[in-house]
């Protein structure tokens, strides 16, 4: 891979893998709540995963497609359990990192264009569904996901309801209904002073998630809420 083609996020992963245990990224967003994150968080082992992720991993069955697998921490756990898992990501640097970490089956692809095979479980953690950007993208993905699942297959995913960001002191919510959905966020990752390309991300509340899932012919079930506005759902 040509180093000049690597974005800051990918470079941070490479640096961590090569021994920089203190590597950190800054995540900028248009909600005015920038966050500094240790890269080690993306390489966490099962023991360090939140309860939500542990529940999600227990729900995985059959052939599994880990969508937006990143460093592959979830795929590595499932692989170690003897499960048949494919780790997919759109970033070539992430896929290279996963290969170096020992993941047996990786795919470099945009999930919206991936049609090679079918699976029993589509796993989308760390708000992997966010790549859909908006409700139209969510609707389009749910339609496409039907081509990726075997009969009786399932989607296991998490997301967050960002409504709390708009809560007033009196308990009401200050939302401008003329603007785009409050869960649409724009991010930009910065590493060592270099900023990557800005990208849009969707945080969908459970009510809207279940609505669009059912519109696509899925049944949607809420599996877990963590008390911090994050939830886990299963579609089947």
Secondary structure, 3 states (H helix, E strand, C coil): CCHHHCCHHHHHHHHHHCCCCCCEEEEEECCCCCEEEEHHHHHCCHHHCCHHHHHHHHHCCCCEEEECCCCCHHHHHHHHCCCCEEEEECCHHHHHHHHHCCCCCEEECCHHHCCCCCEEEEEECCCHHHHHCCHHHHHHHHHHHCCCEEEEEEEEEEEECHHHHHECCCCCECCCCCCCCCCEEEEEEEECCEECCCEEEECCCHHHHHHHHHHCCCCEEEEEECCCCEEEEEEC
